[in-house]
Amino acid sequence: MKKSIVIKNLSKKYKLYYRKKDQLLDLISFKNYGHDFYALKDVNFTAEKGDVIGFIGINGSGKSTLSNIIAGIVPETSGTVQVNGEAALIAVSSGLKAELTGRENIELKLLMLGFSRRQVKEMEEDIIEFSELDNFIDQPVKSYSSGMKSRLGFSISVSVDPEILIIDEALSVGDKAFAEKSLEKMKEFKNKGKTMIFVSHSLGQMKQFCEKLLWLEYGKVKDFGTVNEVMPKYEDFLKTWKKMNKEERERYKNKSIQQQKEVESKTL
């Protein structure tokens, strides 16, 4: 099958500073201030054309960072990212201009994607109808609720018919009826053989919609396989995780990161 996404040895590093002045000192001094934080470390996975992959993991595991890198919004620090086709990211308020109205955001987004003004006018009403924003479409996006922003972002993204669709928690806000309608639209994309990445804390939606799961833990790949293979292990982990107090979770995190370092040292 044709490979849609190929990720090799992908890492994303940020510099964290404890004090505001340390960032300035880091720029003008030879001394190293702050410390390195890896949101992702040596991530590898491949998506075939038509795959529907769910990204799972507790908060801070790197799911959104990986989604943004695949979508071309955030650059990787090292490694390679090969994306074969136009990718569209749907996240709450992603890419929306707060000062513009919903209608103006539609027009701006479509024009930036290369559609002509005639095409924009032809697509505009269908996007507005799907979003169910009605009279709010001519109000500034800064006045929208998170659910309304999600509706607008989803409606724009699916209208441009991308080859790779990335949904990052966009269906976790707003009403249940719109979420179900959005899932039906995603099923249409699935039937067309589109590649989709789905990030959600709803394990029910994952089971309903995804075929494969990528389990991230503190920036590393914990597991990757079919839903039937990975989901039972993740659900067992969550049962244990929810019973942990703050100190136990911190110990688990430190132990997990240490184990990752030991594995890396053995492979060098």
C-alpha positions in Angstrom: 0.0 0.0 0.0 1.0 3.6 -0.5 2.5 5.2 2.6 0.7 8.3 3.6 2.8 9.4 6.6 6.4 8.2 7.5 7.9 9.4 10.7 11.5 8.5 11.5 13.5 9.2 14.7 11.4 12.3 15.3 12.2 14.5 18.2 10.9 17.9 19.3 12.9 19.8 21.9 11.9 22.9 23.8 14.0 25.0 26.2 12.4 25.7 29.5 13.4 28.6 31.8 12.7 29.0 35.5 13.1 32.8 35.3 12.2 35.3 32.5 15.7 36.8 32.5 17.3 33.4 31.9 16.0 33.4 28.3 17.7 36.6 27.6 20.9 35.5 29.3 20.9 32.3 27.2 21.0 34.5 24.1 23.9 36.7 25.1 26.0 34.4 27.3 28.1 31.3 26.6 26.7 29.7 29.8 23.8 27.4 29.3 20.6 28.6 31.0 17.3 26.7 31.3 17.0 23.0 30.5 16.0 20.9 27.6 12.5 19.4 27.5 11.7 16.8 24.9 8.0 16.8 24.0 8.8 14.0 21.6 11.8 11.7 21.5 12.8 9.3 18.7 9.2 8.7 17.5 8.8 6.2 14.6 5.6 5.1 12.9 4.1 4.8 9.4 0.6 5.3 8.3 -0.6 3.6 5.1 -3.1 5.4 2.8 -6.5 4.9 4.2 -5.4 4.2 7.8 -7.4 5.7 10.6 -5.1 6.1 13.6 -5.9 7.2 17.1 -3.3 9.0 19.2 -3.7 8.0 22.9 -1.9 8.8 26.1 -2.2 10.8 29.3 -1.9 14.6 29.2 1.6 15.8 28.3 2.5 12.7 26.3 3.0 14.6 23.0 -0.1 13.8 21.1 -0.9 17.4 20.0 2.7 18.2 19.4 2.9 15.2 17.0 -0.3 16.3 15.3 1.0 19.8 14.8 4.2 18.5 13.3 2.4 16.2 10.8 0.2 19.2 9.9 3.2 21.3 9.2 2.4 23.9 11.9 5.3 23.1 14.2 8.8 22.2 12.9 10.6 19.1 14.2 13.9 19.5 16.0 15.4 16.3 14.5 14.3 13.3 12.5 12.3 13.2 9.3 8.6 13.7 8.6 7.3 12.6 5.2 3.7 13.5 4.5 2.3 12.5 1.1 -0.7 14.7 0.5 -2.4 17.8 1.7 -3.0 17.6 5.5 -5.6 19.6 7.4 -5.6 20.0 11.2 -8.9 20.4 13.0 -8.4 21.7 16.5 -10.4 24.1 18.6 -9.8 27.6 17.1 -6.8 26.3 15.1 -5.9 28.8 12.4 -8.9 31.1 13.1 -8.4 34.9 13.4 -10.2 36.1 16.5 -10.8 39.7 15.2 -12.4 38.4 12.0 -16.0 37.1 11.6 -16.7 33.5 10.9 -17.5 34.3 7.3 -14.3 36.3 6.9 -12.3 33.4 8.4 -13.9 31.0 5.9 -13.0 33.3 3.0 -9.4 33.9 4.2 -8.7 30.2 4.9 -10.0 29.1 1.4 -8.1 31.9 -0.4 -4.9 30.9 1.4 -5.4 27.3 0.3 -5.5 28.5 -3.3 -9.2 28.6 -4.1 -10.5 31.3 -6.4 -13.0 33.9 -5.2 -15.6 32.2 -7.3 -14.9 28.8 -5.7 -15.0 30.4 -2.3 -18.4 31.8 -2.9 -19.6 28.5 -4.1 -18.3 26.7 -1.0 -19.2 29.3 1.6 -22.9 28.6 2.1 -22.3 24.8 2.4 -19.7 25.4 5.1 -22.0 27.8 7.0 -24.9 25.3 6.7 -22.8 22.4 8.0 -21.4 24.5 10.9 -24.9 25.4 12.1 -23.7 28.8 13.2 -26.5 30.7 11.4 -26.5 34.4 12.4 -23.3 34.0 14.4 -21.4 33.6 11.2 -21.1 37.4 10.9 -19.9 37.9 14.4 -16.2 38.1 15.4 -14.7 34.7 16.3 -13.5 36.2 19.6 -17.1 36.1 20.7 -17.5 32.4 19.9 -17.6 29.6 22.5 -15.0 26.8 22.2 -17.8 24.6 20.7 -18.6 27.2 18.0 -14.9 27.6 17.1 -14.7 23.8 16.8 -17.7 23.8 14.5 -16.3 26.4 12.2 -12.9 24.9 12.1 -14.3 21.4 11.3 -16.6 22.7 8.7 -13.9 24.6 6.8 -11.4 21.7 7.0 -13.7 19.0 5.7 -14.9 21.2 2.9 -11.5 21.4 1.3 -11.4 17.6 1.0 -7.8 17.0 2.3 -6.0 13.7 1.7 -4.9 13.6 5.4 -7.3 14.8 8.1 -6.0 15.4 11.6 -8.7 15.9 14.3 -7.3 17.0 17.7 -9.9 17.0 20.4 -12.2 19.0 18.1 -15.2 16.8 18.9 -14.7 17.0 22.6 -16.4 20.4 22.9 -19.9 21.5 21.8 -23.1 19.5 21.6 -23.4 15.7 21.1 -25.5 16.1 18.0 -22.8 18.0 16.1 -20.2 15.6 17.2 -22.2 12.7 15.8 -22.8 14.6 12.6 -19.0 15.2 12.4 -18.3 11.5 13.0 -20.6 10.7 10.1 -18.7 13.1 7.9 -15.4 11.4 9.0 -16.9 8.0 8.1 -17.5 9.4 4.6 -13.8 10.3 4.4 -12.9 6.9 5.7 -14.9 5.2 3.0 -13.1 7.4 0.4 -9.8 5.9 1.6 -8.6 9.1 3.3 -5.9 8.9 6.0 -7.0 10.2 9.3 -5.4 10.9 12.7 -7.8 11.2 15.6 -6.8 12.6 19.0 -9.4 12.3 21.7 -9.8 11.3 25.4 -13.0 9.6 24.4 -12.1 5.9 24.2 -15.6 5.2 23.0 -15.0 7.3 19.9 -11.6 5.7 19.4 -13.1 2.2 19.5 -16.0 3.3 17.2 -13.8 5.0 14.6 -10.1 4.0 14.6 -8.4 0.9 13.2 -5.0 1.5 14.8 -3.7 3.2 17.9 -0.4 5.0 18.6 0.1 5.1 22.4 2.5 7.9 23.4 4.0 8.2 26.9 6.1 11.2 27.9 7.1 11.8 24.3 8.0 8.2 23.4 6.0 5.5 21.6 4.7 3.1 24.2 2.9 0.9 21.7 1.5 0.9 18.2 -0.9 -1.6 16.7 -4.5 -2.4 16.0 -7.2 -1.2 18.4 -7.9 -4.7 19.6 -4.2 -5.1 20.4 -3.5 -1.8 22.1 -6.7 -0.6 23.7 -7.0 -3.3 26.4 -3.5 -2.6 27.6 -4.2 1.2 27.6 -7.4 0.7 29.5 -5.6 -1.4 32.1 -3.0 1.3 32.5 -5.7 4.0 33.0 -7.3 2.0 35.8 -4.0 2.0 37.6 -3.2 5.6 36.7 -6.5 6.9 38.1 -5.8 5.3 41.4 -2.4 7.0 41.8 -1.9 10.1 43.9 0.3 13.1 42.7 3.5 11.7 44.3 2.9 8.2 42.8 2.3 9.7 39.3 5.5 11.6 39.6 7.5 8.5 40.6 5.9 6.6 37.7 6.9 9.4 35.3 10.5 9.5 36.5 10.7 5.7 36.4 9.3 5.6 32.8 11.8 8.3 31.6 14.7 6.5 33.3 13.7 3.2 31.6 13.6 5.1 28.3 17.1 6.4 28.9 18.4 2.9 29.7 16.9 1.5 26.5 18.5 4.3 24.5 22.0 3.7 26.1 21.8 0.0 25.3 21.1 0.7 21.6 23.9 3.2 21.2 
